[in-house]
Amino acid sequence: MSVSDLKTAGFLILVLVGTATFLLGTQLPGDSRLMLSLQDSGHFLIFTLLMLALLWPYRNSPRPPVWPLVSLVLLFGLLVELVQSLIGRQPSLYDLLMDLLGVAAGGILFFGLFKRSLSPGLGLAVAALLALAAFSLPIYWLIVYQARAADFPQLINTDGSISNALIKGSRGGVVRRIAVEEDWRIPMELGVKSCLYVSLQEGRWPGVSLFEPSPDWGGYRVLALTLYSDRADELTLTLRINDRNHNKQPEDRYSRRFTLHPGINRISVPLDEVEDAPEGRSMDLSAISKLMLFASPAYTGSGFCLLSMELR
């Protein structure tokens, strides 16, 4: 093996070790859907640069070892995911997909910009399309956040806004948008023609969760909910609210039970109660992170309709 070959091998090892250190040691701040999706899509950029770096020593070679390097990089990506599972981080097939797109983009850029085996313009265009595909999820969440901001101080939009992507059924809950029935006698001032119907199925907390509602509730005094129950009897629900500083303990959040009667129900929650709810501290009303509304498993098979939820 020549000195040149040794230098190339040493360079490849150094690049791989540096990339592994960066991937395993870097975590974007926060756990919002945007930040988590950026963390995943960041694999695309890292593996694009990694592929370019590994091909760089062969820029003057008539036949670069492309496929062995592609295999090496993809195996490296798989090993990184396996190591993540051993250090308490979640391995992801989506990360591997981003790795694959990055490898493709890096190879295309190399042959378009440096080897000139492809048209530089074509190489850049294809790489740009791959980047757009890789970052489509963060772009989607940015659009969702914009819609959420436009709805505020409404926390839900029953007209089918994309912001409802942040509303999911909790464990045992299934949420779907339905038209309001004529015999429900909905007050005219609500002006709603549809609602978010929550079906209560088997699970620990059958109900609905608002992940990342508009976080800044400062300047408002009341959380107001309007619900409709098509049950013939009463339904007990629990409202749970926590902020970004929540320590996962029951005493560190707001929790209130109320009874849902047949027909229209209006619930008002003073925000000073929410602020004072955590034991030993005040809830940060500028950093609300989650709201849940759920029943006990005893009510499986029934449901309720969310007509409106807003701050006043």
N, C-alpha and C positions, 0 to 999 in steps of 0.2 A: 504494500500500500504506500503510495507516494505521500510526500509532505502535504501536497495540495489536497489529496483525499482526506488526510487526517484533519486538516484545517476545516474542510467542508463538513465532515462528521461532527467535529467539535462545535461548529457554528449551529448545526441542526439541533444538537443536544441542548445547547445554551438557549436557543429560541424556544424549544419545547418546554424546558424547565421554567423559563421566565413566563411563558404563557400559562402554564399550569398554576404557578404561584399567583398570578394575577386573577385567574378564574376562581380559584378556591379561596383566595384571601380578600376578594372585593365583594361588597354588598352595597347596593344603592340604598340610601336612607328611606325609611318609611315602608309601609306594606300596602300602599294603595294599588289598585289594579293598574294604574298607569306606570308606577314604579316597577311593579313586578313584571309587567309586559316589556318595559325597557330593559330590565335585567336579562330577560330571555332573548329579546331581539339583539341585545348587545353581542351575543354569541356570533351573529352574522358578521359584524365589523371585526371582531377579534379573529375569526377564522379566515376572513378575507385577507387581513394583514398577515396572518400566520402563513397562509398559502403563498402569498407574494414573497415573504421572507425566505421560505424554504426553497422556492424556485430561483431566487435571486442569484445564488452562486452558479447557476447553470444558464445565465443569460447569454453567454457566448458559446454555449454548447450547441452543436447542430441537432442533437436529440436529447433534450432534457428528460430525466426519468419521471415523467408526469404521473403515470399510474401507480408506481410504487410510492410516490410521495402522497398521492391522494389516499391510498390505502393506509399509509402511516398516519396521516392527519385524522382520518375518520376513526381509526383505532384509538388514537390519542383522545378524541372527543368522547368515545365510549368509555375509556378508562377514567376520564375526568368525572363522568356521570356516576360511575361505580364508586369512586372515592367520595363523591358528595354524599352518597347514601350511607357511608361509613362515618361521616363527621356530622351527621344530624341535619344535612340539607337534602331537599327533595330532588331526586333524579328526575329527568324529564325527557320524554320522546320528542317534545317540541324543541328542546335545546338541541337535540341531535339533528332535527330538521334544519334549524338555523345554522348549525355547523356545516351541513351539506350545502346549503345555499351559499354560505361564505366561501367554502372550498371552490364551488363553481365560479363565483364572482372573481375570486383571486386568480384562478387559472385563466379565465377569459381576459381579465385585465393584463395579466402577464403576456399572453400571446398577442393581445391587441396593441399594448403600449410599448413593449420592450422587444419582443421577437418579431413583431409586425407580420405574424402569420395571419392575423385578422386585420380588418380595417379598424384603426383606432376609434373612429366614430361608432362603428358597430359594437366594438367591445365595450365602450363607455355606455352605450344605450342599453345593451343587455345587462350590464352590471347595475345600471340605474333601475331597471325593471326588477331585478332580483332584490335590490335594496328596498324598493317600494313594497314588494311582497313580504319581505322580512319585517318591515316596520308597519305593516298594515294594522296589526293589533294595537300598538300604541296610538296610531292615528285614530283608530276607532274609539278608543277610550277618551281621547281628547275631544272628539265630537260629542260623545256622551256627556262629558263634563260641561261642555258649552250648552247643551240642551238642559242639563240640570240647573245651571246658573240662570238660564232664561225662564225656567219654571218658578224659581224662588220668588216669594216665600212659600209657594206650594211645594210640598215634599213629594207628592205623587202627581202624576198626570194620567188621568183616566182616558184621555183621547188617543192613547197609543204612541206617546212620545218615545224617542229612542232612549231618553233618560231612564225609562223603566228597566233598562238592562241592569241597573243597580238594585232592582227589587227581585228577590227570589223567595221561593218557598223555603221555610226552615225545615228542620228534620221532621218529615211527616206532612208538610204543607205543600200544596200545589197551587200556584197562582196563574190565573188566566184572565184576560180581558173579555167581558161579556156586555151585551146591551142591557140597559135597565128595563125591567118589565113594567108595563103600564099600570098594573095593579099594585105596584110598590108604593105609589103615592109619594113620590120624591118631592120635597119642597121646591117650588119653582125657582126660588132665589139661588139654589145650588147650580142650576143650569147644566146638569150633567145628563148625558144620554148613554153613558157607559160606566162601568165600574171595574175594579180589580177584585175578582171573586177568589176567595181563599178556601180551597177544599181541605178539610182536616182528615188526613189519612194516618195510617199507622206510623208512629215515630215518637221520639222523645219529646219534641217541642213542635207539634203540628201548628203551623201558622205561617207568618210572613216575616221576612227580614229585609230591612233597608240597609244595604251595605253602602257606606260612604254617602249618607245624605248630605246636602249642602251643610258644611261643617260649622259655619259661623252663625250661631243663634243669638249673638249679642244684640241688644237693642230691642228684642222682642220679649213679651211678657207671658204669652200663653201658647202652648201647642194645642191646636184644636183638631179633633177628629170627628168625622161623620161616617157612621157605619150603618149598614142595613142587615138585619137578620131575618131570614125566611123560615127560621125554626118556629115551632109552636110553643117551645119552652125557652127558658133562659139559658144563656151560655156565658160561662165565666172565662174571661180573657186576662192575660198578664201582659202589661206593657213594660218593656225593659229598654233602658237607654244607657249607653256608656260613651266615654270620650277616649281619645288616643292614649291617655295615661292609665287606662283601666288595667288592673293587675290580675284580672281573671277570677277575683274572689267575689262572692255574692254581696258582701258588704261594701264593695267599691263601685256600685252602680245604682242607678235608679230603677226601682221595681215597684209596680203598683198593679193590684188586681181590681177589676171592675166587672160588673154584670151587664151583659148585652141582652136587652129585652127584645121580644119580637117586634119587627118594624124598624123605624128610624131611631138611631141613638146618636146623641151628641155628647162628646167627651171633651172636657177642658182640663189641661194639665198646666198648672202654674210653673213657669220655668224657674222660679226661685226654689221650689221644691226639688226640682231636678238638680239644681246647682248645689243644694245642701245635702243631697242624698248620700254621697260617699262618706264612709266613716273616716274621720280624721283629716279630711281635706275637702276642698270645693271642686265640683266638676267644672271643667273648662268648657264653658259654653261657646267658645270660639273654635273648639276642636272636637265636636261631636263626630263619632266615627261609626256608630251602629245603633239601629233601633229595631226591636223585635216586638211582635204582637202575636201571642200564641195561646193555645188552650192546653188543657191536660189531655193525655191520651184517652181519657174516658169519653171524650166527645168525638171520637173517630167516626167518620161517616157523615158528619154535618159540615157546615161552612158558614161564611159570612162575607159581606161585600164591603170593600173600602170605597166610599164615595168621594171623600176628600180628606186631606191631611195638610195642615198649613200652620205657619207661625203668625201670630198676631201681636 
